[in-house]
Amino acid sequence: MTTKDAGPESGSGTGGAQPVDGAAVSRFVERFAAQLADAGMQRMPARIFAALLASESGALTSAELGAQLKVSPAAISGAVRYLAQVNMVTREREPGSRRDRFRVHSDQWYEALTSRDMVIKRWEDALREGVANLGPDSPQGQRLGETLAFFEFLHGELAALMERWNVEREKRFG
């Protein structure tokens, strides 16, 4: 992860920036969450992810998320478990505290995509085995072979894309 992420939510500390209107934050959270849901993400994880992304520090507790989104602790729990499993948020515990904070990091998109590298590799292995077992000249084997070729291509392109992003990110954000 990166060290550019801010510390815990301070409430009033804006670091010299203009205070952000709470209604504007809520509108963003709901609109971006709707876009994520339209793309296939479950609604509650989408809302939590958007709320974390729009928070000043990028980190909130379950209680803070529940109050902001007006949802139950159980809804928060299941959604953050999912988001952590897919590497979109991390769970942190402040020293001396029993409360977890959930954080989205500034490089989370990079981390989420690069974590898919192993998933794609496993898919390639399974597809390769399928082609061998079904025969490369059978209709099924040809379909699997084309799918395998796509994932091999994607795997190579994703690695190159992430390298280019690292250069671009350094230029833009230091």
C-alpha positions, 0 to 999 in steps of 0.5 A, spaced: 500 500 500 502 507 500 504 512 505 500 517 502 493 515 505 491 520 511 490 518 518 484 517 522 478 521 521 479 527 525 472 530 524 474 537 523 481 537 520 480 539 513 488 540 512 487 547 509 482 545 504 475 547 504 470 543 508 466 538 504 458 539 504 455 533 507 449 533 502 454 533 496 458 527 499 451 523 500 449 524 493 456 522 490 456 516 495 449 514 492 451 516 485 457 512 485 454 506 488 449 506 483 454 505 478 458 500 481 451 496 482 450 497 475 457 494 473 455 488 478 457 489 485 452 488 490 449 494 493 451 495 500 458 493 498 458 499 493 455 504 498 460 502 503 466 503 498 463 509 495 463 512 502 470 510 504 472 513 498 469 519 499 471 520 506 476 525 508 481 520 511 479 514 507 477 510 513 471 509 517 469 505 523 462 500 522 459 505 527 461 511 522 459 507 516 452 505 519 450 512 521 452 515 514 449 510 510 443 509 515 444 501 515 445 496 520 451 493 523 450 486 520 449 490 513 456 493 514 459 487 517 457 482 511 459 488 506 466 489 509 467 482 509 466 482 502 470 488 500 476 485 504 476 479 500 476 482 494 482 487 496 478 493 495 478 495 503 483 493 509 481 492 516 485 496 521 485 496 529 488 502 532 493 501 538 489 500 544 482 500 541 477 495 540 474 498 534 476 496 527 477 501 521 476 500 514 480 503 509 480 504 502 487 506 500 489 511 494 492 505 490 487 500 491 485 500 484 492 498 482 492 493 488 485 490 486 487 489 479 494 486 481 491 481 486 487 478 480 493 476 477 493 469 481 486 468 479 487 469 472 493 464 472 489 459 475 484 460 470 489 459 465 491 453 468 484 450 468 483 452 461 489 449 459 487 442 462 480 443 459 483 443 452 488 438 453 482 433 456 477 435 451 482 435 445 484 442 442 480 440 435 474 439 438 469 444 438 469 445 446 477 444 446 477 450 441 472 454 445 476 453 451 483 454 447 480 461 445 478 463 452 485 461 454 488 465 449 484 471 451 486 470 458 494 469 456 493 476 452 489 479 458 495 477 463 500 480 459 497 486 458 495 487 465 502 487 467 504 492 462 498 496 464 500 496 471 507 498 470 505 504 465 500 506 471 506 506 476 510 511 471 504 515 470 502 515 478 509 518 480 508 523 475 501 526 477 502 524 484 509 524 486 
